Amino acid sequence: MTETPQPARVRAESDPAVPPEGPGAPRARAEIDLGALRANVRALRARVAPHAQVMAVVKADAYGHGAVRCARAAQQAGATWLGTATPHEALALRAAGIGGRLLCWLWTPGDPWAEGIETDLDMSVSGLWALREVEDAARAVGRPARVQLKADTGLGRNGCQPADWPALVAAALDAQERGLVRVTGLWSHLACADEPGHPSIGRQLDVFRQLVGYAEKEGVEPEVRHVANSPATLTLPEAHFDLVRTGIAVYGVSPAPEIGTPAGLGLRPVMTLSASVALVKEAPEGHGVSYGHHYVTDRATTLGLVPLGYADGIPRHASGRGPVLVGGKVRTVAGRVAMDQFVVDLGGDRVEPGTRAVLFGPGDRGEPTAEDWARAADTIAYEIVTRIGSRVPRVYLNEDPDGDADGEGASAG
């Protein structure tokens, strides 16, 4: 039975940890509910077999949510592995004091393999060139590297082609015999797990089993075998193996509308993005709004200026379509999204400067969701949350895990 994350507590404006609304409020903020993140991890753990471990993927600054704090929260909730794409992301976590098992998979020639060995990373290897660089680094450091061999079972991106797999396995076993590496895992990635029933899923799982079987027959004894991302974790129990890699689901966003809504999956969105209305003014009928005058008022109205733009990660493709909750009503972006700001037509309503405009959040207080913005911008919700830029401060709620039961504990940072 999965645990449904509960809303963060409603906080009084006098709460010192919460940016105020009205005069003195910040230009914009992204609230990150770490209590929801922990509950999401627990809900995902409940979906997998007891022997299968859960990895929380915190690449791309934890999909825009803040890697260090999200990594800590995920570990507090029982994630036994963390995952990043680049080694620099992984090394930054280590520098911040994040311990535990940490897999990093997107390496390029000349990357800091030695530092990865010294900080106990598990490092993915997809080709012989990478294995050679790992061996050189292990000799220099004087200790073996932990490596995981990645197979391309049909995605066509990173990973070793099946035809080249025997050579990679043989070379890795030779390096292991010489004390330079220890093969800790065998893994791959699915192309269409977010499309339930897609024929490639079964084909890829078959290839993965064959390649794992070959490696094990040759003498590889992996700690973990893994192929499941968030959608596979939610819909494909046969893909769970020893470890599941949960990325977007950790942050309470559905991997795809076809799989279900966050609430239907037992998840709660972690990020709420909002800004303080910077200006409210009256405009006559026929007044052009923003660049190109793609929006012209059809009556006398009021316009509200929201100080967020594409420099902050608001998609320009959502011009004229993006939904925003202002003054108790969902409005639509009027005209083009500019670099630093956009306008909403308030329809004659008066709101005060400093009123909170909520672009997206969990959706249970009437605000739009990241999925609503994804539809407006013809993209996916992954991109909506990940692209929110560093100019928008993150405010962390429910950072203390002891407050999970009653929603207590908010901190700003």
Helices and strands as residue ranges (DSSP letters): E 28-33, H 34-45, E 53-57, H 59-63, H 67-76, E 81-84, H 87-95, E 101-104, H 113-118, E 122-125, H 128-141, E 145-150, G 162-164, H 165-177, E 181-187, H 199-218, E 224-226, H 230-235, G 237-239, E 243-246, G 248-251, G 263-265, E 271-276, E 279-283, E 288-289, G 291-293, E 295-296, E 301-306, G 310-312, G 316-318, E 323-326, E 329-334, E 342-345, E 356-360, H 370-376, H 381-386, E 394-397, G 401-403
